Each structure stands twice: as C-alpha cells, then as structure tokens.
Amino acid sequence: MNNSSFDINYLSPTGLIGFWVLLVGFIFTFIMFYFVFFRLNEDDASYKDRKRKNLEREIQKQKIARLYPKGKYY
C-alpha cells in the first residue's frame, strides 16, 4: 500500500497542492462575502419598480398642487 509517487505532505498548507487549495478557498470566500454583503445592499430597482415610483411621485405632485392652487392674486 505504499505509494511513493504521492506524498501526503503535498496537501499540507506548506505543500504545493495545499497552498493552491488554500488560495482558491480564500478567493472563493472573499467573492462570496462580496456578493452576499455588498452587492445585495445595492439598490437595483427593476423597470416596473422604477415606473411605479415615478407614478407615485407624479400623483404626490398632483395632490400637493391641489392643496396649494395658484390663484389670480399670486
């Protein structure tokens, strides 16, 4: 059972394969951290959501204009 072509020390953090496994793991971890905590907090509104908000603003402007009408004396 002694296989001399594969040494378990290659998988240690100081070995060649272990170093690359750790490096890829750190990169993957930081990418997932970025997407979970930073990208999800960005406000990416959909087209329908932006349209709904614009419509709400227009309705609000009309309601405010009805409260403060411009008359002859202004």
Backbone hydrogen bonds, N-H to C=O, Kabsch-Sander energy under -0.5 kcal/mol:
donor,donor_aa,acceptor,acceptor_aa,energy
3,N,1,M,-0.9
4,S,2,N,-0.8
6,F,3,N,-0.7
7,D,5,S,-0.5
10,Y,7,D,-1.7
11,L,8,I,-1.2
12,S,9,N,-0.9
15,G,12,S,-1.7
17,I,10,Y,-0.5
18,G,10,Y,-2.5
19,F,15,G,-1.9
20,W,16,L,-1.6
21,V,17,I,-2.3
22,L,18,G,-2.3
23,L,19,F,-2.4
24,V,20,W,-2.6
25,G,21,V,-2.1
26,F,22,L,-2.5
27,I,23,L,-2.3
28,F,24,V,-2.5
29,T,25,G,-2.4
30,F,26,F,-2.5
31,I,27,I,-2.2
32,M,28,F,-2.4
33,F,29,T,-2.4
34,Y,30,F,-2.3
35,F,31,I,-2.3
36,V,32,M,-2.4
37,F,33,F,-2.5
38,F,34,Y,-2.0
39,R,34,Y,-1.9
40,L,35,F,-0.7
42,E,39,R,-1.0
44,D,42,E,-1.2
45,A,43,D,-0.9
50,R,46,S,-2.4
51,K,47,Y,-2.3
52,R,48,K,-2.4
53,K,49,D,-2.3
54,N,50,R,-2.3
55,L,51,K,-2.2
56,E,52,R,-2.3
57,R,53,K,-2.1
58,E,54,N,-2.2
59,I,55,L,-2.3
60,Q,56,E,-2.3
61,K,57,R,-2.4
62,Q,58,E,-2.1
63,K,59,I,-2.2
64,I,60,Q,-2.3
65,A,61,K,-2.3
66,R,62,Q,-1.8
67,L,63,K,-1.4
68,Y,64,I,-1.8
71,G,69,P,-0.7
74,Y,71,G,-0.8
